[in-house]
Amino acid sequence: MLFPALASLSLVASAGSGQLPDSPQLPTGSSQQPTNRVPFGQQGQDSSNQDPSLRHAMQEAAGRRNTDRQTRMVADTNRLVKLAEELKDDMEKGGTSGTLGQTKKAEEIEKLARSVKDRMKAD
């Protein structure tokens, strides 16, 4: 659809100069190399025709991502336990009314717990 509009624009532009425009060249299919494209929605369905080194690299990357995710979850969970214990100790010392520090700690616990929960759901 764009090609006819461009051709008509070049005709209009050259009409004022008295010269005929060069005829546009359409790409020919013979000079292009065929590409090995996977149809949309079928990526990763048939891994038997993939390069073994590529498949291995993809598996290693997935393993590293899982290890990193697990490490972050363990660190966040340990931090969550530590904060909960600190809040418990603060509450036992301070009585029933919460201080600003206790409120901040409770909010941080809530935020951290939500992020751990969301990360667990992602699997």
C-alpha positions as CSV (number, residue, x, y, z in Angstrom):
1,M,0.0,0.0,0.0
2,L,2.9,2.3,0.7
3,F,4.6,1.6,-2.6
4,P,1.9,3.1,-4.9
5,A,1.8,6.2,-2.7
6,L,5.6,6.7,-3.0
7,A,5.4,6.2,-6.8
8,S,2.7,8.8,-7.1
9,L,4.7,11.2,-5.0
10,S,7.8,10.7,-7.2
11,L,5.6,11.4,-10.3
12,V,4.3,14.6,-8.8
13,A,7.7,15.7,-7.8
14,S,9.2,15.0,-11.2
15,A,6.3,16.5,-13.2
16,G,7.4,20.0,-12.3
17,S,11.0,19.4,-13.5
18,G,10.1,17.9,-16.9
19,Q,11.9,14.7,-16.2
20,L,10.5,11.3,-15.9
21,P,11.2,9.5,-12.7
22,D,13.2,6.4,-12.5
23,S,11.0,3.4,-12.4
24,P,11.0,1.9,-8.9
25,Q,12.6,-1.5,-8.5
26,L,10.6,-4.2,-6.7
27,P,12.7,-6.6,-4.7
28,T,13.1,-10.0,-6.4
29,G,12.8,-13.2,-4.5
30,S,15.7,-14.9,-6.3
31,S,18.4,-12.7,-4.8
32,Q,17.3,-13.2,-1.2
33,Q,18.6,-16.0,0.9
34,P,16.0,-18.3,2.4
35,T,15.6,-18.0,6.2
36,N,14.9,-20.7,8.7
37,R,12.2,-19.0,10.6
38,V,10.0,-20.8,13.2
39,P,6.3,-20.0,12.7
40,F,4.8,-17.7,15.4
41,G,3.8,-19.6,18.5
42,Q,5.9,-22.6,17.8
43,Q,9.2,-21.4,19.3
44,G,10.6,-24.0,21.7
45,Q,8.1,-26.7,20.8
46,D,10.4,-28.9,18.9
47,S,13.9,-28.7,20.4
48,S,15.1,-31.8,18.5
49,N,16.3,-29.7,15.5
50,Q,18.1,-27.1,17.7
51,D,21.8,-26.9,17.9
52,P,22.9,-29.1,20.8
53,S,25.3,-26.4,22.1
54,L,22.6,-23.8,22.0
55,R,20.2,-26.1,23.8
56,H,22.9,-26.8,26.4
57,A,23.6,-23.0,26.9
58,M,19.9,-22.4,27.3
59,Q,19.6,-25.1,29.9
60,E,22.6,-23.7,31.8
61,A,21.2,-20.2,31.7
62,A,17.9,-21.5,33.1
63,G,19.7,-23.4,35.8
64,R,21.6,-20.2,36.8
65,R,18.4,-18.2,36.9
66,N,16.8,-20.8,39.2
67,T,19.8,-20.9,41.4
68,D,19.9,-17.1,41.7
69,R,16.1,-17.0,42.3
70,Q,16.5,-19.6,45.1
71,T,19.4,-17.7,46.7
72,R,17.4,-14.5,46.7
73,M,14.4,-16.3,48.2
74,V,16.5,-17.8,51.0
75,A,18.1,-14.4,51.7
76,D,14.7,-12.7,51.8
77,T,13.2,-15.4,54.0
78,N,16.1,-15.2,56.4
79,R,15.7,-11.4,56.5
80,L,12.0,-11.9,57.1
81,V,12.5,-14.2,60.0
82,K,15.1,-11.8,61.5
83,L,12.7,-8.8,61.2
84,A,9.9,-10.8,62.7
85,E,12.0,-11.8,65.7
86,E,13.1,-8.2,66.2
87,L,9.6,-7.0,66.1
88,K,8.5,-9.7,68.5
89,D,11.3,-8.7,71.0
90,D,10.4,-5.0,70.6
91,M,6.7,-5.7,71.2
92,E,7.5,-7.7,74.3
93,K,9.7,-4.9,75.7
94,G,7.5,-2.0,74.8
95,G,4.1,-3.1,75.8
96,T,0.9,-2.9,73.8
97,S,1.4,0.5,72.0
98,G,3.5,0.3,68.8
99,T,6.2,2.8,68.2
100,L,7.1,4.3,64.8
101,G,10.1,1.9,64.5
102,Q,7.8,-1.0,65.2
103,T,5.3,0.2,62.6
104,K,8.1,0.6,60.0
105,K,9.4,-2.9,60.8
106,A,6.0,-4.4,60.4
107,E,5.5,-2.6,57.0
108,E,8.9,-3.9,55.9
109,I,7.9,-7.5,57.0
110,E,4.7,-7.2,55.0
111,K,6.5,-5.9,51.9
112,L,9.1,-8.6,52.1
113,A,6.6,-11.4,52.7
114,R,4.6,-10.2,49.7
115,S,7.6,-10.2,47.4
116,V,8.6,-13.8,48.6
117,K,5.0,-14.9,48.0
118,D,4.9,-13.4,44.5
119,R,8.3,-14.9,43.6
120,M,7.0,-18.3,44.7
121,K,3.9,-18.0,42.6
122,A,5.9,-17.1,39.5
123,D,6.9,-20.8,39.1
